[in-house]
């Protein structure tokens, strides 16, 4: 099963837009078919965001667990994904 990365954002949020572009670039660089990501609009999926504990955006969940409550550095995100890929 692929690693599922969810980026929680809200419309019009410039930090959220940046988070999504950073994540896209990182996943492209890692060139892994084992990473699946999706953008989650908290206004449309509020219940899902609340269930994971998202209190602000941007936030990143991996495999259904909130991992980053704010935008992590590229190195932190890469390290987390590489660790999870290594464990599969």
Buried (B, 14 or more C-beta within 10 A) or exposed (E): EEBEBBBBBBEEBEBBEEBBEBBEEBBEEEEBEEBEBEBBBBEEBEEBBEEBEBEEBBBBBBEEEBBBBEBBEEEEBBEBBEEBBEEE
